[in-house]
Amino acid sequence: MGRPKQFDPDLAVERAMEVFWSKGYAATTPQDLVDALGIGKGSLYNAFGSKRELFERALCRYRDGQALALVELLEADGPVKELLRRTLRLLAEMDLSDPVRRGCMAVNTAAELGGRDEEAVALVRRMFDRTEDAFRALIEKGQRTGEIAAGRDARDVGSLLLSTVIGLRLMARVADGPERLDRVINAVIDGL
């Protein structure tokens, strides 16, 4: 008898993340996952329990990679407004250069499962909270350095910036080019 095929659960979750990110939760079939992971359905269910459980692990993988990378960008050194502008432009460029135009998996999940899947929504909410907190901290830094008016409520501006990111990520999925996204980015940053 041949040896069983080696199975790397981390790689499987990474591949599943790519499928869910591209297709969404509902449109992803167990066969899509089997094909992407290169394992049988029995192995899929033995390893991950269900499509839903694998989706949650994939969403956590996204959080640990993509979403935390955004927070790290916001925590970099430099002038606050330029850091904000550079981060928002980088997100727009990444989305526009993606041939599939997947956007943000967290935003996609909120749009698809909001109001229907409390566990997924709670995970997305925590990602959004973390991003908003990073924006708030950066605004507070800008207020301390005099780059941003001290009278602005940093929490409110953090919420505005999170909403801007969500909107940009959705707009980039259908944009013909960067012009509209650049106008949004400039208007928001110049308004600070």
C-alpha positions in Angstrom: 0.0 0.0 0.0 1.1 3.5 -0.8 1.8 6.1 1.9 -1.1 8.5 2.6 -0.7 12.0 1.1 0.8 14.5 3.5 -1.6 17.1 4.5 -0.6 20.6 5.7 -3.6 22.2 7.5 -2.0 25.7 7.4 -1.6 25.5 3.7 -5.1 24.2 3.3 -6.5 27.1 5.3 -4.5 29.5 3.1 -5.9 28.0 0.0 -9.4 27.9 1.4 -9.0 31.6 2.2 -8.2 32.4 -1.4 -11.3 30.5 -2.6 -13.7 32.1 0.0 -12.1 35.6 -0.7 -12.7 35.2 -4.4 -16.1 33.6 -4.4 -17.7 34.5 -1.1 -19.1 32.0 1.4 -22.3 31.0 -0.2 -20.9 30.6 -3.7 -18.0 28.4 -2.5 -19.0 24.8 -2.8 -17.4 21.9 -1.0 -16.1 20.7 -4.4 -14.4 24.1 -4.9 -12.6 23.6 -1.6 -11.7 20.0 -2.4 -10.2 21.1 -5.7 -8.3 24.0 -4.2 -7.0 22.0 -1.2 -6.2 18.9 -3.2 -7.8 16.5 -0.7 -10.9 14.4 -0.7 -14.2 15.4 0.8 -13.8 13.0 3.7 -10.4 14.5 4.5 -11.9 18.0 4.3 -14.6 17.2 6.8 -12.3 15.2 9.0 -9.8 18.0 9.2 -12.1 21.0 9.4 -15.5 19.7 10.5 -17.6 21.7 8.0 -17.4 24.3 5.3 -18.6 26.9 7.9 -15.7 26.0 10.3 -13.2 26.2 7.5 -14.6 29.6 6.5 -14.1 30.9 10.0 -10.5 29.6 10.0 -9.9 31.2 6.6 -11.4 34.5 7.9 -9.0 34.4 10.9 -6.1 33.7 8.5 -7.2 36.8 6.5 -7.3 38.8 9.8 -3.8 37.6 10.8 -2.3 38.5 7.5 -4.1 41.2 5.5 -6.0 43.0 8.2 -3.0 43.2 10.6 -0.8 44.4 7.8 -3.0 47.4 7.5 -2.7 48.1 11.2 1.1 47.8 10.9 1.1 50.3 8.0 -0.8 52.8 10.2 1.7 52.3 13.1 4.7 53.2 10.9 6.8 56.4 11.5 6.3 59.5 9.5 4.0 62.5 9.1 0.5 61.5 9.9 -1.4 62.9 6.9 1.2 61.4 4.5 1.1 58.1 6.2 -2.7 58.1 5.9 -2.6 59.1 2.3 0.1 56.5 1.5 -1.9 53.7 3.2 -5.2 54.5 1.5 -3.4 54.8 -1.9 -1.7 51.5 -1.3 -5.0 49.8 -0.5 -6.5 51.3 -3.6 -3.6 50.2 -5.8 -3.7 46.7 -4.4 -7.4 46.3 -5.1 -7.1 47.8 -8.6 -4.2 45.6 -9.6 -6.0 42.4 -8.5 -7.2 40.8 -11.7 -10.1 39.2 -9.8 -11.0 42.4 -7.9 -11.7 40.6 -4.7 -11.5 43.7 -2.5 -11.3 43.1 1.2 -12.5 39.7 2.5 -13.7 41.3 5.8 -15.8 43.9 3.8 -17.1 41.2 1.5 -18.1 39.1 4.5 -19.9 42.0 6.1 -21.8 42.6 2.9 -22.7 39.0 2.3 -23.3 37.7 5.9 -24.2 40.8 7.9 -27.4 40.2 9.7 -27.3 36.4 9.0 -24.2 35.0 10.6 -23.4 36.5 14.0 -20.1 34.6 14.5 -18.7 35.8 11.1 -20.1 39.3 11.8 -18.4 39.3 15.3 -15.1 38.4 13.8 -15.4 41.1 11.1 -16.5 43.6 13.7 -13.3 42.9 15.7 -11.2 43.4 12.6 -13.0 46.7 12.0 -12.6 47.8 15.6 -8.9 47.1 15.5 -8.5 49.1 12.3 -10.5 52.0 13.7 -8.4 51.9 16.9 -5.3 52.2 14.8 -6.7 55.2 12.9 -7.8 56.8 16.2 -4.3 56.3 17.6 -2.7 57.8 14.5 -5.1 60.8 14.6 -4.2 61.4 18.3 -0.5 61.3 17.3 -1.3 63.9 14.6 -3.0 66.0 17.2 0.0 65.9 19.5 2.3 66.9 16.6 0.0 69.6 15.4 -0.7 68.0 12.1 -4.4 67.6 12.9 -6.6 70.0 14.7 -6.8 69.2 18.4 -10.5 70.0 18.5 -11.4 67.0 16.3 -12.7 64.0 18.1 -10.1 61.3 17.3 -12.6 58.5 17.7 -15.0 60.1 15.2 -12.2 60.7 12.7 -11.1 57.0 13.2 -14.7 56.0 12.3 -14.7 58.2 9.3 -11.4 56.7 8.1 -12.6 53.2 8.6 -15.8 54.0 6.6 -13.5 55.5 3.9 -11.5 52.3 3.7 -14.6 50.2 3.5 -16.0 52.4 0.7 -12.7 52.5 -1.2 -12.4 48.7 -1.1 -15.9 48.4 -2.5 -15.5 51.1 -5.1 -12.2 49.5 -6.3 -14.0 46.3 -7.2 -15.8 48.2 -10.0 -13.6 51.2 -10.7 -12.3 51.8 -14.2 -9.1 53.4 -12.8 -7.7 55.2 -9.8 -9.1 58.7 -10.4 -12.3 58.5 -8.3 -10.5 56.7 -5.5 -7.8 59.3 -5.5 -10.4 62.1 -5.3 -11.9 60.4 -2.2 -8.5 59.9 -0.6 -7.5 63.5 -1.2 -10.8 64.9 0.0 -10.7 62.9 3.2 -7.1 63.6 4.1 -7.2 67.3 3.0 -10.3 67.6 5.3 -8.4 66.6 8.3 
